Amino acid sequence: AAHRPHALALQAADWICSVHRLGYSGNEHPERPADADLKRLGLDETRITELLKQLEGDPLIRSLLPI
């Protein structure tokens, strides 16, 4: 139970990265976290878009992404 927030964050990160093609985990159909879990993490479409823009602007991350 103490690790649940960490597990939720990892699931959300995996889902976001898979949906937006940031890397490839091998999972063609990642499970979308429950809306309540995304809300608990402070993630909505606006926040996810903001985070993706930050990642795309990071030189190290950008060097790892396909062009």
Phi, psi and omega per residue, in radians:
A1 nan -0.596 -3.117
A2 -1.200 -0.442 -3.111
H3 -1.626 -0.031 -3.088
R4 -0.983 -0.802 3.130
P5 -1.030 -0.646 3.128
H6 -1.182 -0.739 3.122
A7 -1.104 -0.715 3.107
L8 -1.104 -0.734 3.139
A9 -1.113 -0.732 3.117
L10 -1.151 -0.717 3.112
Q11 -1.097 -0.773 3.138
A12 -1.112 -0.767 3.138
A13 -1.096 -0.739 3.125
D14 -1.097 -0.779 -3.137
W15 -1.104 -0.832 -3.135
I16 -1.054 -0.832 -3.123
C17 -1.115 -0.712 3.140
S18 -1.156 -0.805 -3.119
V19 -1.099 -0.636 -3.084
H20 -1.732 0.216 3.054
R21 0.997 0.745 3.042
L22 -1.758 1.572 -3.042
G23 1.504 -3.127 3.141
Y24 -2.591 2.042 -3.103
S25 -1.556 -0.140 -3.075
G26 1.634 -0.138 3.140
N27 -1.675 1.865 -3.105
E28 -1.263 -0.356 -3.086
H29 -2.346 1.259 -3.133
P30 -1.137 2.510 -3.129
E31 -1.345 2.224 3.110
R32 -1.261 2.284 3.080
P33 -1.077 2.695 3.100
A34 -1.073 2.564 3.131
D35 -0.953 -0.697 -3.140
A36 -1.103 -0.649 3.129
D37 -1.223 -0.725 3.090
L38 -1.082 -0.736 3.119
K39 -1.093 -0.736 3.129
R40 -1.052 -0.565 3.126
L41 -1.508 -0.058 -3.137
G42 1.334 0.478 -3.087
L43 -1.922 2.166 2.950
D44 -2.366 3.120 -3.065
E45 -1.014 -0.680 3.136
T46 -1.115 -0.824 -3.126
R47 -1.155 -0.683 3.114
I48 -1.095 -0.752 3.108
T49 -1.067 -0.738 3.104
E50 -1.066 -0.785 -3.136
L51 -1.112 -0.713 3.126
L52 -1.118 -0.684 3.100
K53 -1.112 -0.689 3.095
Q54 -1.106 -0.759 3.132
L55 -1.100 -0.764 -3.124
E56 -1.130 -0.448 3.133
G57 -1.490 -0.191 -3.122
D58 -1.398 2.145 -3.080
P59 -1.025 -0.704 -3.127
L60 -1.176 -0.838 3.127
I61 -1.082 -0.749 -3.124
R62 -1.032 -0.657 -3.141
S63 -1.182 -0.360 -3.135
L64 -1.612 -0.276 -3.086
L65 -1.493 2.570 3.064
P66 -1.175 2.517 -3.121
I67 -1.585 nan nan
